[in-house]
Amino acid sequence: MRVAVKTNLAKRDRVLLSRKRERVRREGAGIVTCLIKAGLLSLCLMVGVGADAAMAAQGPIAVIVAPGQARNLKKDDLALLFKRKKLFWGDGVKAQPVNLPASHPLRRGFSLAVLGHTPEDLEKYWNDLYFHGISPPYVLASEEAMLRFVAETPGAIGYVPYCSADARVAIGFVIAAGRVLDDLPEVDCGR
Amino acid sequence: MWLLLALGLPLSVCAADHADQDDTSAAEYQPGHGWHVPGTGFRLGGYASAGFDNDRHLPAEGGLNDVSLFVWWEGEGKLRLFSELDLEDSLRVEHGAGLTSKRAYLALERLYGDYLFSEKLNLRAGKFLTPIGRWNVIHADPLVWTSSRPLITKRTFPGNVTGAMAYGTLPVMGQEIDYSIYTAIGEDWRSVPELDPFTDAYGVHFEFPLPGAGEFGVSYASFEQEASAGEHKKLLGLDYSWAKDRYEVSAELAYRISDEGSRADERGLFIQAVAPLSQRWYAIGRYELYDPAGPAPTMNLGVLGLAMRLSPALIFKAELSHASNNRIKAPEGFFASFAILF
């Protein structure tokens, strides 16, 4: 039996998800769940470039921002924000990107998909920027810490597993199969 | 050297503890990321290096090469300030002279303010590093793989500009292209005595990503220098860098022409490769071709080195270099150094 994703996302996300839930009810939960999983798996197999097996196994990643901030986020800005080249949002608020520890599987998946490199490959990049007085994004120890920081800090942006995103934050983009998707995917967050 | 080792090793233990993290946690100090002064927008950081030089043209010597202090400030607004003071050659042990500080010099490496309009346009005013090639803008000892520096990154243009610059990142066909456009204004601030600063200069630098294949840069500069007043020079530079899985390849080319004729032209190129030997050890090889201005012939310079990177912030380097036709007495011999970002 499919369990719906909790309706605790931002308004835009809730609208999209309610439409998806309706479709799911109509089409039959078992078949859809099966198709979703098969679709995601085949997408992973087809694309597969840059995203390692661990990332495919961990499921989609939600790029999260404070509620109300999602409208300011453009796909092309993601790499600029996490490379500290873009320092301000469109409304002038200072951007505060945050990372999980370098060894965290989610961080590795995010880094490969958005920045095109592993955290280790980016060590030189950050050392070089430090020489110019630019620090890398802060590191938070856990996904819960990231949710709290993003929810409470103006201009913050981070990432958590898609199904862990809750009402405290808004989803800007979803990363699956090593790519930043344009639309929210249909994902079974059943427990 | 021993002084720096004594200071550096405890830090290296701390740094090694953080070896799997490339970034800064909000609360704690981490070598190579500076220290945030609590309750302010100030950060302090820097680097230090000590070395031993057995240059075949000079008596062997060693000591503290650089103790460089960064102080920078960044608030919630769009203004950012940065300064770097470098205490050069503060302590040397020279053959026959013992310990001396007679060559010590406090250099103002950088002092500038940035106004950050957007990622596409930022303005900088003050003294900053000349954006020609890559080596010059990241020349700090802990960030480069050899104790010696390629000649074309040091002799063909002054390393600092006092003036103004616009820089940023432009999206072009889905790629991020970094640019900087600068001009020298007035006299250079507190020049290092042995350097020959700009008296007049303007230039541009563009950096293009080559997806999956590194980055490629182009530099152009037009300038005059203090020691050769009236001689106008134009420089075209190319640079390339690629890194993956701890392997690196980098190269730079510079071609400088003078309005005083081809004898005053200068040109050269280098290519450097780095390969990991183990978790911490790396092998480095570099070849440089350098044709200096004046009557000296074109020279070839090769460097073979080993580096032990104890953490991203800490490196020990040793190298042998050999040159042919070295009439300009470019450093050549055995060099070792130990450097830390703090």
Interface residues (C-beta under 8 A of the other chain):
Chain A: D76 A79 L80 K85 K86 L87 F88 K94 N99 P101 A102 S103 G116 P119 E120 D121 L122 E123 K124 W126 N127 D128 Y130 F131 H132 G133 S135 P136 P137 Y138 V139 L140 A141
Chain B: D20 Q21 D22 D23 T24 S25 A26 G32 H33 G34 R43 G45 F70 W72 E74 E76 K78 R80 F82 L116 S118 E119 V137 I138 A140 P142 L143 T169 P171 G174 E176 P211 G212 A243 K244 D245 R246 E248 P312 A313 L341
